[in-house]
Amino acid sequence: MKPPEHDPAGFRRVLYSSMLGTAIEWYDFFLYGTAAALVFNRLFFPQLDPLTGTLASFASYAVGFFARPFGGIIFGHFGDRLGRKSTLVATLVMMGAATCLVGVLPTYEQIGLWAPALLVLLRVVQGIAVGGEWGGAVLLVAEHAEPGRRGFHVSLVQAGVGVGLLLANGVFMLCSKLDEAAFLSWGWRVPFLLGSLLTLLGLFIRLRVLESPLFAAVKDERKVPRVPLFEVWRTQRREVLLAMGARLAENGFFYILTVWVLSYATTKLGVARGTMLNAVLLGSALQLLIVPWFGALSDRVGRRPVYLGGTVFLLIFAFALFPLLGTRDPLWISVAIIAGLLGHAALYGPQAALFAELFGTRTRYTGASLGYQLAAPLAGGLAPLVASSLLSWSGGAPWPVAIYLAVLAVLTIVSILLIPETSRSDLARAGGADSGEKDA
């Protein structure tokens, strides 16, 4: 397949729409995590004791991660058969609707057990939506980008995730300045309702983007696979499994640092809620700058060296995190969160380009989405639950959580060592893009 000519104007529209759409979808997704850590245990699981209520709240949070692989499979199928653009519109609508409904959902006090049941259902919808969104957003940019700057350009979409986190925590922090009664009554709903307005903005922009030229070429040549999932699993399951392993440390550390520590520090260490939210906000803001830098660095030195360096740092950092949090000093707490998020950025910057380069155009949406999303429930979804359970088992001592994080880092190091360098690959031919029989 001949690579398409680069269209600078069309590429800029694709890049901006992918960044904004990704920021909006992850704003919605992260809101739930912040609320799960701070208020959902009291509003939707008040019949349980505080520890059990927190575990139940994190369990409802984890449900979204277990739904994400289904989103990757569903939207990967249609993305590889119908196109990247249409799936991005569908996922944005799903996410916006679910987030808005969370914002108007009655609490346990109003409708009893229906409240947590509906909350979990909406979290499933969120998980399916975000599970399908990531692959479309990063691949649309990767398949438009110039080869020598692919890592940088795709990392800008990854930075959109940081924008979503920054917005979610910033809006939540502003609302949390209300007095306790007002915040628990209606203040926590405002960030969710705001998400519906952002969705409309995202839709307006995403409807104007161009389809991927590489996918268009595959479709013109009638090489679209009938069942992308089967083809990926038959021909590239090794790549899917290695991509999963590469995500374990990145995903696990991220949700420990941005979700679980909010609960741990406020309930176990007595740190003010605002202190923790400020630390996450500052770390997220710095990530916006450093993620693209690591993406650009991977264009120059390769994906593997950057990814490995970041993972080794996180392995060491796992044993420094809790001593720093244990100081209860806002400065050292901020240092801990910022250092962890910057280490995470070294993985997140080159990650999307790496995953896109592992698979061919025929099945790239399904393959990259599977590798990315299958790791989500094992790492990010279970991380807060595993950490809370380990903390309970140890009587409040955090050392088992540090060991858990270190194990995730070791598994990621092994996976990256088994992945070949991909930064110089041609996406038009990567992963056997032109292989396979022609399918209508």
Secondary structure as GFF3:
##gff-version 3
##sequence-region A 1 440
A	DSSP	alpha_helix	8	38	.	.	.	ID=ss1
A	DSSP	alpha_helix	40	44	.	.	.	ID=ss2
A	DSSP	alpha_helix	50	81	.	.	.	ID=ss3
A	DSSP	alpha_helix	84	103	.	.	.	ID=ss4
A	DSSP	alpha_helix	108	111	.	.	.	ID=ss5
A	DSSP	alpha_helix	114	142	.	.	.	ID=ss6
A	DSSP	three_ten_helix	147	149	.	.	.	ID=ss7
A	DSSP	alpha_helix	150	175	.	.	.	ID=ss8
A	DSSP	alpha_helix	180	185	.	.	.	ID=ss9
A	DSSP	three_ten_helix	187	189	.	.	.	ID=ss10
A	DSSP	alpha_helix	190	206	.	.	.	ID=ss11
A	DSSP	alpha_helix	213	220	.	.	.	ID=ss12
A	DSSP	alpha_helix	228	235	.	.	.	ID=ss13
A	DSSP	alpha_helix	237	255	.	.	.	ID=ss14
A	DSSP	pi_helix	256	260	.	.	.	ID=ss15
A	DSSP	alpha_helix	261	267	.	.	.	ID=ss16
A	DSSP	alpha_helix	273	301	.	.	.	ID=ss17
A	DSSP	alpha_helix	303	317	.	.	.	ID=ss18
A	DSSP	alpha_helix	321	326	.	.	.	ID=ss19
A	DSSP	alpha_helix	330	357	.	.	.	ID=ss20
A	DSSP	three_ten_helix	361	363	.	.	.	ID=ss21
A	DSSP	alpha_helix	364	376	.	.	.	ID=ss22
A	DSSP	pi_helix	377	381	.	.	.	ID=ss23
A	DSSP	alpha_helix	383	393	.	.	.	ID=ss24
A	DSSP	alpha_helix	399	418	.	.	.	ID=ss25
###
